Amino acid sequence: MECVNRFETHILNIASDAVQFCKDVGAPNIKVHLDCFHMIREEKSFRKAVLNCGKEYLGYVHVNENDRGIPGTGMVPFEEFFRALVEIGYEGPLVIESFDPSFEKTAGNCAIWRKFAETGEDLAREGLANLKKIASVI
């Protein structure tokens, strides 16, 4: 269950609500999906959001920047976030999700009006390098 910012939905906006949803459903295969793009708008603390989920409920993570650009070039507190992931023993995927404006329908739906890198591969390479550098100090 992905927590999505209030400008896109009113259903699940923060980690604690998603965890409660998982508990209410009661199925072990229902997990929380945290996305830094949405978290920067809704969560008071990246660390507290991760701790709310714990290893039991956190199942998937998008390591996006606040503008969906190259991770590590914006406002997301990745060091705090990564420390919290280590603290709970998270072993799931960390995925960069971004959108190329040349994919007009998707870009329009996600309000992507400018290029963040020359190619999607450049964005992924630069983002991965930045994230590895941040993670290396943890």
C-alpha positions in Angstrom: 0.0 0.0 0.0 1.7 3.2 -1.2 1.3 6.3 0.8 0.6 9.1 -1.7 0.5 12.8 -1.0 -2.7 14.7 -0.3 -2.7 16.4 -3.7 -3.2 13.0 -5.4 -5.4 11.1 -2.9 -7.0 11.3 0.5 -6.9 7.6 1.3 -3.4 6.8 2.7 -1.0 9.7 3.0 1.3 8.7 5.9 3.1 5.6 7.0 1.1 5.3 10.3 -2.2 5.1 8.3 -0.8 2.5 5.9 0.5 0.4 8.8 -3.0 0.6 10.4 -4.5 -0.4 7.1 -2.2 -3.5 6.9 -3.1 -4.4 10.5 -6.8 -4.0 9.8 -6.6 -6.2 6.7 -4.6 -8.8 8.6 -3.0 -10.5 5.7 0.8 -11.1 6.0 1.4 -10.2 2.3 0.0 -6.7 2.6 3.0 -4.3 3.1 3.7 -0.5 3.1 5.3 1.2 0.2 7.1 4.4 1.1 8.0 6.9 -1.6 10.3 9.8 -0.7 8.6 12.0 -3.3 5.3 11.7 -1.3 7.0 11.5 2.1 8.7 14.9 1.7 5.2 16.4 1.5 3.4 14.5 4.2 5.7 13.0 6.9 7.0 15.0 9.8 10.1 12.7 10.0 11.5 10.2 7.6 12.9 8.2 10.5 9.6 8.1 12.4 7.8 6.9 9.3 10.3 4.0 8.8 10.1 3.1 12.5 6.3 3.2 12.4 6.5 0.5 9.6 9.2 -1.5 11.1 10.6 -4.5 9.3 7.2 -6.3 9.7 5.3 -3.8 7.5 7.8 -2.0 5.3 7.8 -3.9 2.0 8.9 -1.5 -0.8 10.7 1.8 -1.1 11.1 4.5 -3.8 14.2 6.6 -3.3 13.0 9.6 -5.3 13.9 13.2 -4.9 11.4 15.9 -4.0 11.1 17.0 -7.6 11.4 13.4 -9.0 14.8 14.4 -10.4 18.2 12.9 -9.6 18.3 11.5 -6.1 20.7 13.3 -3.9 20.3 16.7 -5.6 17.3 18.0 -3.7 15.6 18.2 -0.3 15.1 14.5 0.7 17.0 13.6 3.9 18.5 10.4 2.5 21.0 10.0 5.3 18.3 10.1 8.0 16.1 7.8 5.8 18.9 5.2 5.2 19.9 5.2 8.9 16.3 4.3 9.8 16.1 1.6 7.2 19.3 0.1 8.7 17.9 0.5 12.2 14.8 -1.7 11.3 16.8 -4.2 9.3 15.0 -3.4 6.0 16.3 -5.8 3.3 13.8 -5.0 0.5 14.3 -3.1 -2.8 15.2 0.5 -3.0 14.0 1.8 -6.4 14.5 5.1 -8.2 11.2 6.1 -9.8 11.4 9.0 -12.3 9.7 9.9 -15.5 11.0 11.1 -18.8 9.0 14.0 -20.3 9.2 12.3 -23.7 6.6 9.8 -22.4 3.9 12.4 -22.8 1.0 10.6 -21.2 2.8 9.5 -18.1 4.7 12.8 -17.8 1.4 14.7 -18.1 -0.2 12.6 -15.4 2.7 13.1 -13.1 3.3 16.8 -13.9 6.8 16.3 -15.3 7.4 19.3 -17.5 11.3 19.4 -17.7 14.1 17.0 -18.2 16.2 16.2 -15.1 19.0 14.5 -17.1 19.8 14.0 -20.7 18.5 10.4 -20.6 16.8 8.2 -18.1 20.0 6.1 -17.9 21.9 9.3 -16.9 19.4 10.0 -14.2 19.7 6.4 -12.9 23.5 6.4 -13.1 23.9 9.7 -11.3 21.2 9.0 -8.8 22.7 5.6 -7.9 26.1 7.2 -7.5 24.7 9.8 -5.2 22.8 7.3 -3.2 25.8 5.0 -2.8 27.9 8.0 -1.6 25.2 8.9 1.0 24.9 5.3 2.1 28.6 4.9 2.5 28.7 7.1 5.5 26.1 5.1 7.4 
